[in-house]
Amino acid sequence: MEWGWCDWGWKRPELQDMQDAYDRFFHHTLREWCTAEDPDHSYWPSSPSSDTPFESPSGQKQGDAHYWDVCTGASRSRLP
């Protein structure tokens, strides 16, 4: 879902309240609940996510990424 806010056109003024609620819930509230209930396991807010809210959620430098070219066939255009 985080990827939608960054790259799918969801970041619009009329949706700012929803983005703020998403941020509070997934990056703060749910993380705190999960840590309190199960401190032995890590929490991850979204997939893909850089774990830095709304910054390069599918980037290659940190976090996890989704490489969609594998299933969309975009990579085939680069094959000989």
N, C-alpha and C positions, 0 to 999 in steps of 0.2 A: 504494500500500500504506500509506503514511503516513496517509492520510485514514482508513483503516480503524481505526487505533489511536485516532484522535481522535473520530470521529463514528459509527462503525458498531458500537460495543460490544465492540471487541477489547480495550480497556484493562481487564483483569481480573487480580487477583492471581496466578492460576494461569498466566497468559501473560506475566508480567513478564520472565522469562528470555528469552523469544522477542523481546520488545520491546527489551530491552537488546542482544541480538545483532543485531537489525535496525539499531538505532541505530549500533552500532560499525561494522557492515559498510557500510551505505549513506551514513552521514554522516562517516565517518572513513577506514576502510580503502580502500574503492573510490575515494573522492575522491583520496586520496593516490596510489594506483596510477595513476589516469587522469592526474593532474597530472604525475607523473613520466614517463609514457609519451608524453603529448601536451600539453605546457604551453601550446600555442597555442590550445587549445579549452577552454571552460569546462565544468564538471561540474555536473549538476543531479541531486539525490538521488532525486527521485520526481516524479510528476505526478498530481495537483497537489501543490505544495509551496510553503511560504513561505520555504524555505531556513533556517528556524529550527526545529530538530527538534520535532515534535509541537505546534506552535503555529499554529493557523489555517491548515492546509495548503491549504484552498481559499478562503482569505480574499481580499478585494478590495484590501487595502492593500499587499501586496508579494508577489513570486513569481508563480506562474501559478495559474489557477483553472479549474475546470470548471463551466460553467453548464448544468446538466442540464435546466432547465426547457424548453430549446429542443426536446429530443427527447422529454420526458415529457409535454408538452402542458400543463404547469402554467401556462405563460404565456398560453394561450388563454383561461383563465377571466377574465383581466383585459381581454380585448378586448371592444369594444362589440358 
